[in-house]
Amino acid sequence: MNNLLVAVSHHGYLVLFLVVFAEAAGLPAPGALALIAAGAAAAAHVLSVPVVLGTAIVAMMLGDVLLFLVGRYTGWALLSFICGLSLNPETCILRSAESFYKRGKLTLVFAKFIPGINTMAPPLAGSMKMNVMQFLRLDFLGGCLYIVAYAGVGYLFRDLVAKITKGVQSASHVFAEVVIAAVVIYLVYRVVQYRRYRMIGVVPKVEVAELAKRLASQEQKDIILADVRSHGYYDAGAARIAGSIRLEPNRLADELKLLPKDKDIFLYCT
């Protein structure tokens, strides 16, 4: 954080803008730390409080609007990319969409504070065709809360921030060793989990052409085709594949128990 604080102090608003924009756009950038550093610099009269707040909110809104628009025009393609590092990308998307649906559109107000939802919220809102002005209002309010919270911490605890950064600088070699060890442990964990998932968690899939061929044959009577699209992507008047039934995705385990055991069950979502 010491290097970030120095960078913000020397290069000011440009560094703040770039870091906050990068985080809002889905990149692994320390936006919260940049805001704390900017708040501390503002308390030391190195930066201006109004300009810090204005720069940060513009950067965050630009990043969020970018993801919102890309999500609106690419749908689940972007969400799949964002969830690409997950052990199970499909589950990552479905759980995020379901969480967004259950908590409502007001999720945008608090999304920045929720790990995993902060980056997913804007493209989810876009893919669900949320009204643009409504998105801008709620996202602006959420962005303001996030920025004021972290910049306020830096502003109010400027001396503490300075002491922490000095401590980090004096023990930089120890810090680097801890970071390297943590990265190695994390990578080993991910490899173990990935191998475990590949062995027990793979969901069998079928090609569209193969299923269509079976549905057009005498096998049709032995097949159940179910629509399990997540909320926000499905409503009562939505078109479905002919002959399919609707199952509630958040009650999928219970609904499957009620289906015949002597038929092949295929689930689909879009």
N, C-alpha and C positions, 0 to 999 in steps of 0.2 A: 504493500500500500504506500510505502514511503516514496517509491519512484513515481507512483501515480499522483501523489500529493504535490511533489516537486513539478511534475509535468503540468498539472492544472495551475499551479502558481505561476509558472513561467509562460505557458502558452494559453492559459486561461480558457476562454470560451470555446475555442476551436477543439481542444482536447475533450472538453465536456460534451460538446455537440456530437463529436464522432463516436465517443464511447457509449453515450446514451442511445444514439441512433442505432449503433451496431447491436446493442442488447435488444432494443425494441424490434429490430429486423430479424431476430432469431439467432444471432451470432453469440458465441460464448464470451461476451464482454462484461466486465464488472461495473455495470451501470450504477448500482447502489454505492459502491466504493467511490466512484467518480463524484456522485452527488454529495457524499459525506465530505470528500476532499474540497469540493467547491464551496460547501457551506462553511468549512473551517477557514478557507481562504477569504470568503466574504466577511466572516467575523473579524479577520485580521486586516480588513480594509484593502486587501489585495484585489478583490473582485467586487462588483456591485451586486447586491442582493436581487434587485429587479431584473437585471440582465441575466444573472444566473438562472433564475426561475423561468424567464422567458425563453432562454436558449434551450434549457432542458425540456420544456413542454413542447416546443416546436420540433426538436429532434425526436422526442418520443412519439408525437402524433404522426410525424412523417413515416417513421418505421412501422407503426401500427396500421396506418392507412395503406402502406405498401403491402403488408401481409393480408389485410382485409380484401384488397382488390385482387391480389393473386389468388387467394382462397375463393373469391367469388367466381373467378373465371377458370380455375383449374379444379375446383372441388376437392376431392379426397387425394388428388395427386400430391399437392403440397403437404397435406396432413400426413400422408404416408411417408414423405421425405423427412418431415420433422420427427416422426416416430421411428425413423429408420434405424436408430441406435438401440431401440427397444428390443428385448428378447422376442416379443410378439407384437409386431407393428399393428396387426389388425385389432388386437385387444386394446392397445394403446389408444387408437383412434376411437373405438367404440366407447371405451370408458370415459374419455375426454368429452365426447359428444353427449353422452348420457349425463355426465356431471353438469355440463353447460345447460342441458335441457331442464334437469331437476331444479337447479338453482335459479333458473330464469336469466333474462337478459341483464339483470343487475349484477351478474357475475363479473361483468366488465369493470364494475366500479372497484372490486377487490381483487381482480385477477392478478395484478402485478405483485401482490403479496403471497400468492399461492404457487409454490414450485410445481412445474409441470403444466399448470394451466396458464401461467403468464404469457408464454409464447404461443400456446394453442388457441387462446381466446379470440384474437383478431381474425385469423384465417377460418376458424370455426364459424364465427359470426358471418363472415363473407360467404362461406359455402352454404350456410343456411338461409342466404338471401335476406339477411336482416336489413331493415331500412337504413339507408346511408346516414341520414340526419340523426336518427336515433343512436346509431353506432357512434357517431362523432360526439354527441352530447355525453353519452355514458363513458366513452373512452377518455374524453377530455377530463371529466370529473375524476375518474380513476387515476389518470396520469398525474393530475394535480395533487391528489392525496399521497401518491407514491413519492413524488418529487419533494413535496413539502416535508414529508416524514423524514426522509433520509438527509436532505439538505439541512433540515432543522436540527437533526442530531449533530451534524458536523458544526453547525453554527453555535449551538448551545454548549457543546463539549469540545471547543477548539483546543484547549490546553491538554485535555486527555488524549485527543487525536494526535497532537504533537508528541506527547510522551510515548504513545504506542508506536508511532512510526520511528522514533529514535531507537526504541528498544528492538524493533524489528531489524533496523539497519545494523545495530551493534551485534546482533546474533544472526546475521544473514546466512552464514555458512550452515548453522544448525537448521535454520528454516528450510534451506534448500535441500538438505538431507532428508528432512521430514517429508517434504513435498514429493521427492523422488520415491521414497519408500511407500508413500500413500498411493502414488500412481501405479507402482508395481503391484501392490496388493489389490488395487481396484481392477487392473487388467487380468490378474489371475482369477479373481472372483468372476469377472465377466466371461472368461473362457470356460470356467467350470459350469456356470449357469447356462451358457449357450449349449454346451455339450449335453447337459441334463435335459434342456428343453428339446433339443433335437431328438433325443432318445424317447421321451415320454409325452411331449406336448405337440407333436406335429398333427395338424388338422388335415385329413385327407381331402383332396379336391378332385373335381371332375371337369373336363373340358366342356364348353358350351355345346359344341357339335355332337359330342357323345351323348349328353343328356337329351338334347333335342331329338336325336335319333331314337332313344329309348322311349321318349314321350309319344313319338309318332308310331310306335310299334304296339304289339299286344302286351308289352310289359307295362304299359301306362297304368293299368289297374293295380300294379304292385309298387307304385311310386307315389310318395307324398312330397310335393314341392312347397316350401314355406318361405314367405317373405319376412325377413327379420331386420328390415331397415330400422336404424336408430331414429328416435324422435328428432324432429327438425328436418329429416329427410323423407318423412312419410306422414301423410294425413289420410283421413277417411276416404277422400275422393281421389287418392293417388292411383295411377294405373299400375296394374300388376301383371305378371306373366299369366296367361290364360291357364286356368285349372289350379292355380296356386292358392294357398291359404295364408292367412295373416297370423303370425305369432308375436306376442309382446317380447321384445329382446330382454327387458329387465325381469321377465318371469320365464325365461326360456327353459330353465331346468325343470320347473314345475309343469309347463305346458307340454314338454316332450314326454313326460310320464303318462299323459293322457292319450297319446297317439298309439296306433296299433304297433305291436312289436314284430309283426310278420311282413312289414313293408320297408322298402328302402326310403330313407328320409333325406332329402336334399334341402339345404338352407341357402338362401341367397340374399345379398344386400347390394345397394348401388350407391 
